[in-house]
């Protein structure tokens, strides 16, 4: 029987990955700092965690920078899924030491522990944020992979990128071949995480794979954490009778992938050798405007609340990025099974059982105080 260490194992994605692996016959060890921003004041009381623990999962509470605790959690493990990370583009722009320390130094300490007690496979969670803007095509059909918006255009509310000559650019699916373009501290730390794991894996002959996750949604996201996923933020606002707030004009496009599909992708990456040494997009392969998602969610929650379009720009944000998942299909056999439109019902049912805690206004105030909203 395979024993797998899941760092960040008590988090939203971690719990689903743990359940997926348990169903496949793995023993799992959950390693998590259980910070209050994500898990609340009483993390041990989480009803989402109880079924995993009842199936024999071992929980080790510890910070990623605690080498001794990590070594203890790793003992006897055959594989590692590295999910632990501080998450949030906006917060990363002012809590820089926190993000770099937890994400990058924490990964380095984990890799040193693995060097001393090798495993058969490492799979690390990377992020679509490493791409910056996704691929764009110009009117002649040429691809552009280093698109950046000019501050003057953003201040003038010209949201869509254009060529230097002013020609319109059309967003197209982004493949793993696109060069990275790091637009936030969070993106920088995620890129360093994935590359550290891949470099380490090659040097130590330990197969390693990096999954670049797009916008993950589903039951179990921390509704009280304003730096978590878009749907969780919107659901918190709507449940509290408040309009979801959206930067720019709401027409920015993203790829939303269900957490159960993501969990399955991690299991496949553990088992499939074809993805060793590779980075792989994990998304739905579909593009949704953020305002469209807000309206779909409000409708599913039985509300007529319309999103508040702020017409303002947040530092570190990009305009469009959605996944080409051809490599995931070819290397992992990954095919998404839970479309956003068909999955909002179960998500809304879960939200209805949670306390309505809306911290969105506080998050926006924190960004504005630091001049990170234009």
C-alpha positions as CSV (number, residue, x, y, z in Angstrom):
1,X,0.0,0.0,0.0
2,X,1.3,3.5,-0.9
3,X,1.6,6.0,1.8
4,X,1.4,9.6,0.5
5,X,2.3,12.8,2.4
6,X,0.0,15.7,1.4
7,X,1.4,19.1,2.5
8,X,-1.4,21.5,3.0
9,X,-3.5,18.4,3.4
10,X,-6.2,20.0,5.5
11,X,-6.9,22.7,2.9
12,X,-9.6,22.9,0.3
13,X,-7.8,21.0,-2.4
14,X,-5.8,18.9,0.1
15,X,-8.9,17.3,1.6
16,X,-10.3,16.4,-1.8
17,X,-6.9,14.9,-2.8
18,X,-6.8,12.9,0.4
19,X,-10.3,11.5,-0.2
20,X,-9.4,10.6,-3.8
21,X,-6.2,8.8,-2.7
22,X,-8.0,7.0,0.1
23,X,-10.6,5.7,-2.3
24,X,-7.7,4.4,-4.5
25,X,-6.2,2.5,-1.5
26,X,-3.5,4.9,-0.4
27,X,-2.6,5.7,3.2
28,X,-2.4,9.4,3.7
29,X,-0.5,11.7,6.0
30,X,-1.8,15.3,6.2
31,X,0.7,18.0,7.0
32,X,-0.8,21.4,7.7
33,X,-0.1,24.6,9.7
34,X,-3.9,25.1,10.1
35,X,-3.6,28.9,9.9
36,X,-6.6,30.8,11.1
37,X,-7.1,32.8,7.9
38,X,-7.9,29.6,6.0
39,X,-9.2,27.3,8.7
40,X,-10.9,29.6,11.2
41,X,-10.4,29.7,15.0
42,X,-11.2,26.0,15.6
43,X,-9.7,24.1,12.6
44,X,-10.0,20.7,14.3
45,X,-13.8,21.1,14.3
46,X,-14.0,21.0,10.4
47,X,-16.7,18.6,9.3
48,X,-15.0,18.3,6.0
49,X,-11.9,16.8,7.6
50,X,-13.6,14.3,9.9
51,X,-14.4,11.7,7.2
52,X,-10.8,11.7,6.0
53,X,-9.5,11.2,9.6
54,X,-12.0,8.5,10.2
55,X,-10.6,6.6,7.3
56,X,-7.2,6.4,9.0
57,X,-5.4,9.6,7.8
58,X,-2.7,10.8,10.1
59,X,-2.6,14.5,10.8
60,X,0.6,16.3,11.7
61,X,0.3,20.0,12.5
62,X,3.3,22.0,11.5
63,X,4.7,24.9,9.6
64,X,6.5,24.2,6.3
65,X,9.6,25.8,7.7
66,X,9.7,23.3,10.7
67,X,12.3,20.8,9.4
68,X,11.9,18.4,12.4
69,X,8.1,18.2,12.1
70,X,8.4,17.7,8.3
71,X,10.9,14.9,8.7
72,X,8.6,13.2,11.2
73,X,5.6,13.5,8.8
74,X,7.6,12.2,5.9
75,X,8.9,9.1,7.7
76,X,7.7,5.9,5.9
77,X,6.0,7.8,3.0
78,X,6.4,6.6,-0.6
79,X,5.2,9.8,-2.3
80,X,4.6,13.5,-1.7
81,X,1.9,15.8,-3.0
82,X,3.0,19.3,-2.2
83,X,0.1,21.6,-1.9
84,X,1.1,23.8,1.0
85,X,1.3,27.5,0.1
86,X,0.1,30.9,1.0
87,X,-2.5,31.8,-1.6
88,X,-3.7,35.2,-2.9
89,X,-2.4,37.5,-5.6
90,X,-3.4,40.7,-3.8
91,X,-2.2,39.8,-0.3
92,X,1.1,38.6,-1.7
93,X,1.9,42.1,-2.9
94,X,2.2,43.4,0.7
95,X,2.9,40.3,2.9
96,X,5.9,39.5,0.8
97,X,8.1,37.9,3.4
98,X,5.2,35.7,4.6
99,X,4.6,34.4,1.0
100,X,8.2,33.9,0.1
101,X,9.0,32.2,3.5
102,X,6.1,29.8,3.5
103,X,6.1,29.0,-0.2
104,X,9.7,29.0,-1.3
105,X,11.7,28.5,1.9
106,X,9.1,25.9,3.0
107,X,9.5,24.0,-0.3
108,X,13.3,24.1,0.1
109,X,13.1,22.6,3.6
110,X,10.7,19.9,2.3
111,X,13.1,19.0,-0.5
112,X,16.0,18.7,2.0
113,X,13.8,16.3,4.0
114,X,13.1,14.2,0.9
115,X,16.8,14.1,0.0
116,X,17.4,12.5,3.3
117,X,14.5,10.1,3.0
118,X,13.8,9.7,-0.8
119,X,10.3,8.9,-2.1
120,X,9.2,7.4,-5.4
121,X,7.3,10.5,-6.7
122,X,6.7,14.2,-6.0
123,X,3.8,16.1,-7.5
124,X,3.7,19.8,-6.8
125,X,0.8,22.3,-7.2
126,X,1.8,25.2,-9.4
127,X,-0.5,27.9,-10.7
128,X,-1.8,29.4,-13.9
129,X,-0.6,32.7,-12.4
130,X,2.9,31.9,-13.6
131,X,1.7,32.7,-17.2
132,X,0.7,36.3,-16.4
133,X,-1.5,37.1,-19.4
134,X,-2.4,34.0,-21.5
135,X,-1.8,33.6,-25.2
136,X,-3.3,36.2,-27.6
137,X,-3.7,36.2,-31.3
138,X,-3.5,39.3,-33.5
139,X,-5.6,40.0,-36.5
140,X,-3.1,38.1,-38.7
141,X,-3.4,35.0,-36.5
142,X,0.1,35.4,-34.9
143,X,0.4,34.3,-31.3
144,X,1.7,36.7,-28.7
145,X,3.0,35.2,-25.4
146,X,4.5,38.3,-23.6
147,X,1.5,40.6,-23.5
148,X,1.4,43.2,-20.8
149,X,-1.1,46.1,-20.3
150,X,0.3,49.6,-20.0
151,X,-0.5,51.5,-16.8
152,X,-1.7,54.5,-18.8
153,X,-4.3,52.3,-20.6
154,X,-5.5,50.8,-17.3
155,X,-5.9,54.3,-15.8
156,X,-8.0,55.2,-18.8
157,X,-10.1,52.0,-18.4
158,X,-8.8,50.5,-21.6
159,X,-8.8,47.0,-20.2
160,X,-8.1,44.7,-23.2
161,X,-4.5,44.3,-24.3
162,X,-3.5,45.5,-27.8
163,X,-0.5,45.4,-30.0
164,X,2.0,48.2,-29.9
165,X,0.3,49.6,-33.0
166,X,-3.1,49.5,-31.2
167,X,-4.5,46.5,-33.1
168,X,-7.0,44.3,-31.1
169,X,-5.7,41.1,-29.6
170,X,-8.0,38.0,-29.0
171,X,-7.4,35.7,-26.1
172,X,-6.8,32.1,-27.0
173,X,-6.2,28.9,-24.9
174,X,-2.8,28.9,-23.2
175,X,-0.5,25.9,-23.5
176,X,2.4,25.0,-21.3
177,X,4.7,26.2,-24.1
178,X,3.9,29.8,-23.3
179,X,6.8,31.6,-21.6
180,X,6.2,32.6,-18.0
181,X,5.5,36.2,-17.2
182,X,5.3,36.8,-13.5
183,X,3.0,39.7,-12.5
184,X,2.7,39.2,-8.7
185,X,4.8,38.0,-5.8
186,X,2.4,35.0,-5.5
187,X,3.1,34.0,-9.1
188,X,6.9,34.4,-8.4
189,X,6.7,32.0,-5.4
190,X,4.6,29.4,-7.3
191,X,7.1,29.4,-10.2
192,X,9.9,29.0,-7.8
193,X,8.1,26.1,-6.1
194,X,7.5,24.2,-9.3
195,X,11.0,24.8,-10.6
196,X,12.6,23.8,-7.3
197,X,10.7,20.5,-7.3
198,X,11.5,19.7,-11.0
199,X,15.2,20.6,-10.6
200,X,15.5,18.6,-7.4
201,X,13.7,15.6,-8.9
202,X,16.1,15.5,-11.9
203,X,19.2,15.9,-9.7
204,X,18.1,13.1,-7.3
205,X,16.5,10.8,-9.9
206,X,13.1,11.2,-8.2
207,X,10.2,11.5,-10.7
208,X,8.5,14.9,-10.3
209,X,5.5,16.6,-12.0
210,X,4.2,20.1,-11.6
211,X,0.4,20.7,-12.1
212,X,-0.4,24.3,-13.1
213,X,-3.9,24.7,-11.6
214,X,-6.4,27.2,-13.0
215,X,-9.2,28.6,-10.9
216,X,-10.3,25.7,-8.6
217,X,-13.9,25.7,-7.2
218,X,-16.2,23.5,-5.3
219,X,-17.5,22.7,-1.8
220,X,-15.1,23.3,1.0
221,X,-13.4,26.5,0.1
222,X,-12.8,28.9,3.0
223,X,-15.7,31.4,2.6
224,X,-14.2,33.7,5.3
225,X,-10.9,34.0,3.5
226,X,-11.2,36.9,1.0
227,X,-8.0,35.9,-0.8
228,X,-9.3,32.4,-1.7
229,X,-11.2,31.4,-4.9
230,X,-13.5,33.7,-6.9
231,X,-16.6,31.6,-6.4
232,X,-16.1,31.4,-2.6
233,X,-15.7,35.2,-2.5
234,X,-18.8,35.8,-4.5
235,X,-20.8,33.2,-2.5
236,X,-19.8,34.9,0.8
237,X,-21.0,38.3,-0.5
238,X,-24.3,37.0,-2.0
239,X,-25.1,34.9,1.2
240,X,-24.6,38.1,3.2
241,X,-27.0,40.0,0.9
242,X,-24.2,42.0,-0.7
243,X,-23.2,42.4,-4.3
244,X,-20.1,40.6,-5.5
245,X,-17.4,43.2,-6.3
246,X,-15.5,42.8,-9.5
247,X,-12.5,44.8,-10.6
248,X,-12.2,46.3,-14.1
249,X,-15.3,45.8,-16.2
250,X,-16.1,42.2,-15.3
251,X,-15.3,40.8,-18.8
252,X,-11.9,39.4,-17.9
253,X,-11.9,35.6,-18.7
254,X,-10.8,32.7,-16.5
255,X,-10.9,28.9,-16.5
256,X,-12.8,27.3,-13.6
257,X,-12.0,23.7,-12.8
258,X,-13.8,21.6,-10.2
259,X,-11.9,20.5,-7.2
260,X,-12.9,16.8,-7.8
261,X,-11.3,17.0,-11.2
262,X,-8.2,18.5,-9.7
263,X,-8.0,15.8,-7.1
264,X,-8.2,13.1,-9.8
265,X,-5.4,14.9,-11.7
266,X,-3.1,14.6,-8.7
267,X,-3.9,10.9,-8.4
268,X,-3.2,10.4,-12.1
269,X,0.1,12.3,-11.9
270,X,1.3,10.0,-9.1
271,X,0.6,7.0,-11.2
272,X,1.5,8.1,-14.8
273,X,5.2,8.1,-15.7
274,X,4.5,10.0,-19.0
275,X,4.3,13.2,-17.0
276,X,7.5,12.8,-15.1
277,X,9.6,16.0,-15.4
278,X,6.7,17.9,-17.0
279,X,4.5,20.9,-16.2
280,X,0.9,20.2,-17.0
281,X,-2.1,22.5,-17.1
282,X,-5.1,21.4,-15.1
283,X,-8.2,23.3,-16.0
284,X,-11.6,22.8,-17.6
285,X,-10.6,24.0,-21.1
286,X,-13.4,26.5,-21.0
287,X,-13.4,30.3,-20.6
288,X,-15.8,32.3,-18.5
289,X,-16.1,36.0,-17.9
290,X,-15.9,36.9,-14.2
291,X,-19.2,38.8,-14.4
292,X,-20.9,35.8,-16.1
293,X,-19.8,33.6,-13.2
294,X,-21.1,36.1,-10.6
295,X,-24.5,36.1,-12.3
296,X,-24.7,32.3,-12.7
297,X,-23.9,31.9,-9.0
298,X,-26.4,34.5,-7.9
299,X,-29.1,32.7,-10.0
300,X,-28.1,29.3,-8.5
301,X,-28.4,30.9,-5.0
302,X,-31.9,32.2,-5.7
303,X,-30.8,35.8,-5.6
304,X,-31.3,38.7,-8.1
305,X,-28.2,40.5,-6.8
306,X,-26.1,41.9,-9.6
307,X,-22.3,42.2,-9.3
308,X,-20.9,45.6,-8.5
309,X,-18.4,46.5,-11.3
310,X,-15.7,48.7,-9.8
311,X,-14.0,49.9,-12.9
312,X,-10.7,49.9,-11.0
313,X,-7.6,47.9,-11.4
314,X,-5.8,45.7,-8.8
315,X,-2.0,45.4,-8.9
316,X,-0.9,41.9,-10.0
317,X,-4.1,41.1,-11.9
318,X,-4.1,39.9,-15.5
319,X,-6.9,40.2,-18.0
320,X,-7.3,36.8,-19.7
321,X,-6.0,33.3,-19.1
322,X,-7.6,30.0,-19.8
323,X,-6.2,26.5,-20.3
324,X,-5.4,24.3,-23.2
325,X,-5.5,20.9,-21.5
326,X,-4.3,18.8,-24.4
327,X,-1.1,17.8,-22.5
328,X,-3.1,16.7,-19.5
329,X,-5.3,14.5,-21.7
330,X,-2.3,13.0,-23.6
331,X,0.0,12.4,-20.6
332,X,-2.4,11.8,-17.8
333,X,-5.6,10.7,-19.5
334,X,-7.2,13.6,-17.7
335,X,-10.7,14.6,-18.9
336,X,-12.8,17.1,-16.8
337,X,-16.1,15.6,-15.6
338,X,-17.6,18.6,-13.7
339,X,-18.5,21.6,-15.7
340,X,-19.1,24.9,-13.9
341,X,-22.7,25.2,-15.2
342,X,-23.6,21.8,-14.0
343,X,-21.8,22.0,-10.6
344,X,-23.2,25.1,-9.0
345,X,-26.1,23.3,-7.4
346,X,-24.1,21.1,-5.0
347,X,-21.8,24.1,-4.3
348,X,-24.7,26.3,-3.4
349,X,-26.2,23.6,-1.1
350,X,-22.8,23.4,0.7
351,X,-22.7,27.2,1.0
352,X,-26.2,27.3,2.5
353,X,-24.9,25.2,5.4
354,X,-22.0,27.5,6.2
355,X,-22.0,30.7,8.3
356,X,-22.1,33.8,6.1
357,X,-18.8,35.6,6.8
358,X,-17.9,38.3,4.3
359,X,-14.5,39.8,4.6
360,X,-14.3,41.2,1.0
361,X,-14.6,44.8,2.0
362,X,-11.7,44.4,4.5
363,X,-9.6,42.8,1.8
364,X,-10.3,45.7,-0.6
365,X,-9.5,48.3,2.1
366,X,-6.2,46.6,2.8
367,X,-5.2,46.8,-0.9
368,X,-6.4,50.4,-1.2
369,X,-4.4,51.5,1.9
370,X,-1.2,50.4,0.2
371,X,-2.0,52.0,-3.2
372,X,-2.5,48.6,-4.9
373,X,-5.9,49.5,-6.4
374,X,-6.0,52.1,-9.1
